[in-house]
């Protein structure tokens, strides 16, 4: 730049000493030099603008890099935490599966125990039907809520208003006793039922007394046939569990009945389940 100014000064000094032709040439040279200067100035300004933009871009990239480093650090920490959680989750899942497996095995054992009980129940029904027979309409042998029962009509067992059993009843009860004696793990519960006609005679005050008295008469008959008294239960339901409405003579006769439930000893049944559970626990150890 200094050289150019110096040249111009020199040109002015010499202009008075040079010819018009030389002056014109110098003037053209000066214009060319000025154009170059202007072009250089524009390029310089452009370069300075590009430099400023580049520096701003560099700062932006630095900020992005810093953010990426921080994000990467957070991801690494999260990955570590996730790894720990995943390992813990896998451990908990394994424990849950083991617990479910153990529970499933317990359910299977209980189901096996119930199936065994059902098999015994079916065998008991078969034995009763074979021994007692089903040729009499006054005798019903069936299963109610997985419990075997024999239902005997009032006219088969007792005379009207009486709790003394008939000879025919003794014959049937003898066959029932044979089956009960063949199942030492079972008990027999005798349940008496009456109609709704009020009853009072002698020491009996009402139908409660009559239903229980008839049940105890059956219990004594079974005891006489060899059934251990410790396996016998006497119960009365009075008229409060009718099969049909007590609105005519036929229905009243239907409701006057005695049911003999042949049931497994509850304590032995639970002992069987408890034994299964102990065996399962021993296997788990």
C-alpha positions as a LaTeX table, in Angstrom:
\begin{tabular}{lrrr}
\hline
Residue & $x$ (\AA) & $y$ (\AA) & $z$ (\AA) \\
\hline
Unk1 & 0.00 & 0.00 & 0.00 \\
Unk2 & 2.85 & 2.40 & 0.89 \\
Unk3 & 4.56 & 1.52 & $-2.34$ \\
Unk4 & 1.46 & 2.43 & $-4.32$ \\
Unk5 & 1.09 & 5.82 & $-2.55$ \\
Unk6 & 4.78 & 6.49 & $-3.06$ \\
Unk7 & 4.39 & 5.65 & $-6.71$ \\
Unk8 & 1.48 & 8.03 & $-7.08$ \\
Unk9 & 3.42 & 10.80 & $-5.40$ \\
Unk10 & 6.32 & 10.21 & $-7.67$ \\
Unk11 & 3.98 & 10.21 & $-10.63$ \\
Unk12 & 2.60 & 13.60 & $-9.64$ \\
Unk13 & 6.04 & 15.03 & $-9.20$ \\
Unk14 & 7.15 & 13.68 & $-12.52$ \\
Unk15 & 3.96 & 14.62 & $-14.37$ \\
Unk16 & 5.22 & 18.06 & $-14.89$ \\
Unk17 & 8.32 & 16.65 & $-16.36$ \\
Unk18 & 6.83 & 13.95 & $-18.63$ \\
Unk19 & 4.95 & 14.08 & $-21.85$ \\
Unk20 & 1.17 & 13.71 & $-22.17$ \\
Unk21 & 1.64 & 10.22 & $-23.60$ \\
Unk22 & 3.66 & 9.10 & $-20.63$ \\
Unk23 & 1.22 & 10.76 & $-18.26$ \\
Unk24 & $-1.70$ & 8.88 & $-19.82$ \\
Unk25 & 0.20 & 5.63 & $-19.47$ \\
Unk26 & 0.92 & 6.40 & $-15.85$ \\
Unk27 & $-2.70$ & 7.32 & $-15.27$ \\
Unk28 & $-3.87$ & 4.00 & $-16.79$ \\
Unk29 & $-1.38$ & 2.14 & $-14.65$ \\
Unk30 & $-2.66$ & 3.98 & $-11.60$ \\
Unk31 & $-6.31$ & 3.04 & $-12.42$ \\
Unk32 & $-5.34$ & $-0.58$ & $-12.92$ \\
Unk33 & $-3.54$ & $-0.50$ & $-9.60$ \\
Unk34 & $-6.61$ & 1.06 & $-7.91$ \\
Unk35 & $-8.87$ & $-1.66$ & $-9.36$ \\
Unk36 & $-6.55$ & $-4.32$ & $-8.04$ \\
Unk37 & $-6.62$ & $-2.60$ & $-4.68$ \\
Unk38 & $-10.42$ & $-2.50$ & $-4.64$ \\
Unk39 & $-10.65$ & $-6.18$ & $-5.67$ \\
Unk40 & $-8.14$ & $-7.13$ & $-3.00$ \\
Unk41 & $-10.11$ & $-5.13$ & $-0.43$ \\
Unk42 & $-13.36$ & $-6.94$ & $-1.37$ \\
Unk43 & $-11.65$ & $-10.31$ & $-1.17$ \\
Unk44 & $-10.11$ & $-9.37$ & 2.16 \\
Unk45 & $-13.47$ & $-8.37$ & 3.57 \\
Unk46 & $-14.98$ & $-11.62$ & 2.27 \\
Unk47 & $-12.17$ & $-13.63$ & 3.86 \\
Unk48 & $-12.64$ & $-11.80$ & 7.13 \\
Unk49 & $-16.41$ & $-12.56$ & 7.03 \\
Unk50 & $-15.70$ & $-16.23$ & 6.23 \\
Unk51 & $-13.19$ & $-16.32$ & 9.07 \\
Unk52 & $-15.75$ & $-14.87$ & 11.49 \\
Unk53 & $-18.39$ & $-17.39$ & 10.35 \\
Unk54 & $-15.87$ & $-20.21$ & 10.64 \\
Unk55 & $-14.91$ & $-19.14$ & 14.15 \\
Unk56 & $-18.59$ & $-19.02$ & 15.12 \\
Unk57 & $-19.08$ & $-22.49$ & 13.60 \\
Unk58 & $-16.06$ & $-23.72$ & 15.57 \\
Unk59 & $-17.57$ & $-22.42$ & 18.80 \\
Unk60 & $-20.89$ & $-24.10$ & 17.96 \\
Unk61 & $-19.14$ & $-27.37$ & 17.24 \\
Unk62 & $-17.23$ & $-27.07$ & 20.52 \\
Unk63 & $-20.54$ & $-26.65$ & 22.38 \\
Unk64 & $-22.04$ & $-29.64$ & 20.52 \\
Unk65 & $-18.97$ & $-31.71$ & 21.30 \\
Unk66 & $-19.23$ & $-30.81$ & 24.97 \\
Unk67 & $-22.92$ & $-31.77$ & 24.96 \\
Unk68 & $-22.15$ & $-35.04$ & 23.21 \\
Unk69 & $-19.46$ & $-35.85$ & 25.76 \\
Unk70 & $-21.89$ & $-35.13$ & 28.60 \\
Unk71 & $-24.61$ & $-37.22$ & 26.92 \\
Unk72 & $-22.14$ & $-40.03$ & 26.36 \\
Unk73 & $-21.17$ & $-39.88$ & 30.03 \\
Unk74 & $-24.84$ & $-40.04$ & 31.05 \\
Unk75 & $-25.41$ & $-42.97$ & 28.70 \\
Unk76 & $-22.46$ & $-44.83$ & 30.17 \\
Unk77 & $-23.82$ & $-44.28$ & 33.69 \\
Unk78 & $-27.32$ & $-45.31$ & 32.58 \\
Unk79 & $-25.90$ & $-48.42$ & 30.93 \\
Unk80 & $-24.16$ & $-49.35$ & 34.17 \\
Unk81 & $-27.38$ & $-48.82$ & 36.11 \\
Unk82 & $-29.40$ & $-50.78$ & 33.54 \\
Unk83 & $-26.88$ & $-53.60$ & 33.70 \\
Unk84 & $-27.26$ & $-53.72$ & 37.47 \\
Unk85 & $-31.07$ & $-53.54$ & 37.21 \\
Unk86 & $-31.12$ & $-56.22$ & 34.52 \\
Unk87 & $-28.99$ & $-58.54$ & 36.63 \\
Unk88 & $-31.20$ & $-57.91$ & 39.66 \\
Unk89 & $-34.33$ & $-58.34$ & 37.53 \\
Unk90 & $-33.03$ & $-61.64$ & 36.17 \\
Unk91 & $-32.34$ & $-62.80$ & 39.71 \\
Unk92 & $-35.84$ & $-61.78$ & 40.85 \\
Unk93 & $-37.38$ & $-63.45$ & 37.80 \\
Unk94 & $-35.50$ & $-66.64$ & 38.53 \\
Unk95 & $-36.74$ & $-66.57$ & 42.13 \\
Unk96 & $-40.30$ & $-65.94$ & 40.95 \\
Unk97 & $-40.10$ & $-68.85$ & 38.52 \\
Unk98 & $-38.78$ & $-71.11$ & 41.27 \\
Unk99 & $-41.62$ & $-69.99$ & 43.55 \\
Unk100 & $-44.19$ & $-70.63$ & 40.83 \\
Unk101 & $-42.66$ & $-74.01$ & 40.15 \\
Unk102 & $-42.87$ & $-74.91$ & 43.83 \\
Unk103 & $-46.49$ & $-73.71$ & 44.05 \\
Unk104 & $-47.37$ & $-75.64$ & 40.92 \\
Unk105 & $-45.85$ & $-78.75$ & 42.43 \\
Unk106 & $-47.85$ & $-78.20$ & 45.63 \\
Unk107 & $-51.04$ & $-77.81$ & 43.63 \\
Unk108 & $-50.22$ & $-80.98$ & 41.74 \\
Unk109 & $-49.68$ & $-82.85$ & 45.01 \\
Unk110 & $-52.96$ & $-81.53$ & 46.41 \\
Unk111 & $-54.73$ & $-82.46$ & 43.19 \\
Unk112 & $-53.25$ & $-85.95$ & 43.44 \\
Unk113 & $-54.56$ & $-86.20$ & 47.00 \\
Unk114 & $-58.02$ & $-85.06$ & 45.90 \\
Unk115 & $-57.96$ & $-87.46$ & 42.95 \\
Unk116 & $-57.06$ & $-90.24$ & 45.33 \\
Unk117 & $-59.97$ & $-89.26$ & 47.54 \\
Unk118 & $-62.30$ & $-89.17$ & 44.51 \\
Unk119 & $-61.14$ & $-92.64$ & 43.48 \\
Unk120 & $-61.87$ & $-93.96$ & 46.96 \\
Unk121 & $-65.28$ & $-92.25$ & 46.87 \\
Unk122 & $-66.13$ & $-93.92$ & 43.57 \\
Unk123 & $-65.07$ & $-97.31$ & 44.92 \\
Unk124 & $-67.22$ & $-96.70$ & 48.00 \\
Unk125 & $-70.30$ & $-95.91$ & 45.89 \\
Unk126 & $-69.72$ & $-99.06$ & 43.87 \\
Unk127 & $-69.40$ & $-101.16$ & 47.03 \\
Unk128 & $-72.60$ & $-99.73$ & 48.54 \\
Unk129 & $-74.62$ & $-100.19$ & 45.37 \\
Unk130 & $-73.37$ & $-103.76$ & 45.06 \\
Unk131 & $-73.98$ & $-104.60$ & 48.72 \\
Unk132 & $-77.24$ & $-102.75$ & 49.37 \\
Unk133 & $-78.72$ & $-102.92$ & 45.89 \\
Unk134 & $-80.94$ & $-100.41$ & 44.11 \\
Unk135 & $-84.08$ & $-102.43$ & 43.60 \\
Unk136 & $-85.93$ & $-100.52$ & 46.29 \\
Unk137 & $-87.39$ & $-97.06$ & 45.60 \\
Unk138 & $-86.95$ & $-96.22$ & 49.29 \\
Unk139 & $-83.15$ & $-96.44$ & 49.01 \\
Unk140 & $-80.92$ & $-93.92$ & 47.21 \\
Unk141 & $-77.14$ & $-94.12$ & 46.98 \\
Unk142 & $-75.35$ & $-91.12$ & 45.50 \\
Unk143 & $-72.59$ & $-88.53$ & 45.86 \\
Unk144 & $-73.23$ & $-85.04$ & 47.16 \\
Unk145 & $-70.36$ & $-82.53$ & 47.04 \\
Unk146 & $-67.86$ & $-85.42$ & 46.79 \\
Unk147 & $-69.41$ & $-87.14$ & 49.83 \\
Unk148 & $-71.14$ & $-90.51$ & 49.54 \\
Unk149 & $-74.56$ & $-90.78$ & 51.10 \\
Unk150 & $-77.38$ & $-93.30$ & 51.48 \\
Unk151 & $-80.87$ & $-91.87$ & 51.76 \\
Unk152 & $-83.48$ & $-94.13$ & 53.37 \\
Unk153 & $-87.16$ & $-93.26$ & 53.37 \\
Unk154 & $-89.12$ & $-92.91$ & 56.57 \\
Unk155 & $-91.49$ & $-95.78$ & 55.75 \\
Unk156 & $-88.55$ & $-98.16$ & 55.28 \\
Unk157 & $-87.02$ & $-97.31$ & 58.66 \\
Unk158 & $-89.80$ & $-96.38$ & 61.09 \\
Unk159 & $-93.47$ & $-96.60$ & 61.72 \\
Unk160 & $-95.40$ & $-93.33$ & 61.71 \\
Unk161 & $-94.46$ & $-91.11$ & 64.66 \\
Unk162 & $-91.99$ & $-93.73$ & 65.96 \\
Unk163 & $-88.22$ & $-93.86$ & 66.31 \\
Unk164 & $-88.03$ & $-97.64$ & 66.61 \\
Unk165 & $-86.51$ & $-99.15$ & 63.45 \\
Unk166 & $-88.29$ & $-101.89$ & 61.47 \\
Unk167 & $-86.90$ & $-105.38$ & 60.75 \\
Unk168 & $-86.48$ & $-104.40$ & 57.09 \\
Unk169 & $-84.38$ & $-101.44$ & 58.20 \\
Unk170 & $-82.12$ & $-103.70$ & 60.27 \\
Unk171 & $-81.47$ & $-105.84$ & 57.19 \\
Unk172 & $-80.49$ & $-102.84$ & 55.07 \\
Unk173 & $-78.41$ & $-101.30$ & 57.86 \\
Unk174 & $-76.54$ & $-104.59$ & 58.24 \\
Unk175 & $-75.40$ & $-104.29$ & 54.61 \\
Unk176 & $-74.41$ & $-100.65$ & 55.14 \\
Unk177 & $-72.42$ & $-101.67$ & 58.21 \\
Unk178 & $-70.55$ & $-104.26$ & 56.14 \\
Unk179 & $-69.37$ & $-101.57$ & 53.72 \\
Unk180 & $-68.46$ & $-99.12$ & 56.51 \\
Unk181 & $-66.49$ & $-101.78$ & 58.34 \\
Unk182 & $-64.57$ & $-102.41$ & 55.13 \\
Unk183 & $-63.48$ & $-98.75$ & 55.07 \\
Unk184 & $-61.65$ & $-98.14$ & 58.39 \\
Unk185 & $-60.58$ & $-94.64$ & 57.31 \\
Unk186 & $-64.19$ & $-93.50$ & 56.97 \\
Unk187 & $-66.85$ & $-92.34$ & 59.39 \\
Unk188 & $-70.63$ & $-92.49$ & 59.17 \\
Unk189 & $-72.82$ & $-89.52$ & 60.00 \\
Unk190 & $-76.54$ & $-90.27$ & 60.36 \\
Unk191 & $-78.78$ & $-87.28$ & 59.67 \\
Unk192 & $-82.50$ & $-87.35$ & 60.50 \\
Unk193 & $-85.14$ & $-85.27$ & 58.63 \\
Unk194 & $-88.88$ & $-84.79$ & 59.31 \\
Unk195 & $-91.79$ & $-83.06$ & 57.58 \\
Unk196 & $-93.24$ & $-79.82$ & 58.95 \\
Unk197 & $-96.11$ & $-81.40$ & 60.91 \\
Unk198 & $-95.57$ & $-80.41$ & 64.58 \\
Unk199 & $-94.64$ & $-83.40$ & 66.72 \\
Unk200 & $-94.76$ & $-83.81$ & 70.49 \\
Unk201 & $-94.99$ & $-87.13$ & 72.24 \\
Unk202 & $-93.65$ & $-88.33$ & 75.56 \\
Unk203 & $-90.22$ & $-86.90$ & 76.21 \\
Unk204 & $-89.96$ & $-85.59$ & 72.64 \\
Unk205 & $-90.81$ & $-81.90$ & 72.48 \\
Unk206 & $-90.74$ & $-81.25$ & 68.74 \\
Unk207 & $-89.42$ & $-82.32$ & 65.33 \\
Unk208 & $-85.87$ & $-81.53$ & 66.44 \\
Unk209 & $-86.12$ & $-84.19$ & 69.10 \\
Unk210 & $-87.74$ & $-86.65$ & 66.67 \\
Unk211 & $-85.09$ & $-86.19$ & 63.94 \\
Unk212 & $-82.22$ & $-86.62$ & 66.41 \\
Unk213 & $-83.87$ & $-89.56$ & 68.15 \\
Unk214 & $-84.27$ & $-91.37$ & 64.83 \\
Unk215 & $-80.62$ & $-90.64$ & 64.00 \\
Unk216 & $-79.46$ & $-92.13$ & 67.30 \\
Unk217 & $-81.64$ & $-95.21$ & 66.69 \\
Unk218 & $-79.83$ & $-95.79$ & 63.36 \\
Unk219 & $-76.44$ & $-95.19$ & 65.02 \\
Unk220 & $-77.20$ & $-97.83$ & 67.64 \\
Unk221 & $-78.28$ & $-100.29$ & 64.94 \\
Unk222 & $-74.99$ & $-99.77$ & 63.08 \\
Unk223 & $-73.08$ & $-100.20$ & 66.32 \\
Unk224 & $-74.90$ & $-103.49$ & 66.90 \\
Unk225 & $-73.72$ & $-104.55$ & 63.43 \\
Unk226 & $-70.09$ & $-104.05$ & 64.48 \\
Unk227 & $-69.35$ & $-100.45$ & 63.45 \\
Unk228 & $-67.08$ & $-98.82$ & 66.04 \\
Unk229 & $-69.04$ & $-96.12$ & 67.94 \\
Unk230 & $-66.06$ & $-93.77$ & 67.60 \\
Unk231 & $-66.76$ & $-93.70$ & 63.85 \\
Unk232 & $-70.44$ & $-92.82$ & 64.21 \\
Unk233 & $-72.10$ & $-89.39$ & 64.35 \\
Unk234 & $-75.79$ & $-88.68$ & 65.07 \\
Unk235 & $-77.40$ & $-85.45$ & 63.81 \\
Unk236 & $-80.91$ & $-84.05$ & 63.30 \\
Unk237 & $-82.14$ & $-81.40$ & 60.84 \\
Unk238 & $-85.82$ & $-81.33$ & 61.91 \\
Unk239 & $-88.01$ & $-80.07$ & 59.01 \\
Unk240 & $-85.68$ & $-77.29$ & 57.91 \\
Unk241 & $-84.04$ & $-78.95$ & 54.91 \\
Unk242 & $-86.94$ & $-80.31$ & 52.83 \\
Unk243 & $-86.42$ & $-81.85$ & 49.40 \\
Unk244 & $-89.83$ & $-80.66$ & 48.18 \\
Unk245 & $-92.52$ & $-78.32$ & 49.57 \\
Unk246 & $-94.54$ & $-79.84$ & 52.42 \\
Unk247 & $-97.82$ & $-79.13$ & 50.62 \\
Unk248 & $-99.25$ & $-82.64$ & 50.22 \\
Unk249 & $-99.00$ & $-86.11$ & 51.75 \\
Unk250 & $-96.64$ & $-87.49$ & 49.09 \\
Unk251 & $-94.19$ & $-84.61$ & 49.50 \\
Unk252 & $-94.30$ & $-84.88$ & 53.29 \\
Unk253 & $-93.42$ & $-88.58$ & 52.97 \\
Unk254 & $-90.49$ & $-87.65$ & 50.70 \\
Unk255 & $-89.15$ & $-85.18$ & 53.23 \\
Unk256 & $-89.34$ & $-87.72$ & 56.07 \\
Unk257 & $-86.02$ & $-89.47$ & 55.51 \\
Unk258 & $-82.69$ & $-90.42$ & 57.06 \\
Unk259 & $-79.38$ & $-89.86$ & 55.30 \\
Unk260 & $-76.23$ & $-91.76$ & 56.14 \\
Unk261 & $-73.10$ & $-89.96$ & 54.98 \\
Unk262 & $-70.00$ & $-92.13$ & 54.60 \\
Unk263 & $-67.16$ & $-89.62$ & 54.83 \\
Unk264 & $-63.38$ & $-89.80$ & 55.18 \\
Unk265 & $-62.05$ & $-88.96$ & 58.60 \\
Unk266 & $-61.25$ & $-85.27$ & 58.36 \\
Unk267 & $-58.13$ & $-85.49$ & 60.50 \\
Unk268 & $-56.75$ & $-88.31$ & 58.38 \\
Unk269 & $-57.52$ & $-86.44$ & 55.18 \\
Unk270 & $-55.62$ & $-83.39$ & 56.42 \\
Unk271 & $-52.83$ & $-85.62$ & 57.67 \\
Unk272 & $-52.54$ & $-87.04$ & 54.17 \\
Unk273 & $-52.23$ & $-83.52$ & 52.72 \\
Unk274 & $-49.75$ & $-82.51$ & 55.43 \\
Unk275 & $-47.64$ & $-85.56$ & 54.64 \\
Unk276 & $-47.64$ & $-84.61$ & 50.97 \\
Unk277 & $-46.47$ & $-81.09$ & 51.88 \\
Unk278 & $-43.69$ & $-82.40$ & 54.14 \\
Unk279 & $-42.50$ & $-84.71$ & 51.37 \\
Unk280 & $-42.49$ & $-81.77$ & 48.98 \\
Unk281 & $-40.50$ & $-79.59$ & 51.40 \\
Unk282 & $-37.96$ & $-82.39$ & 51.90 \\
Unk283 & $-37.52$ & $-82.72$ & 48.14 \\
Unk284 & $-37.04$ & $-78.93$ & 47.84 \\
Unk285 & $-34.20$ & $-79.03$ & 50.37 \\
\hline
\end{tabular}
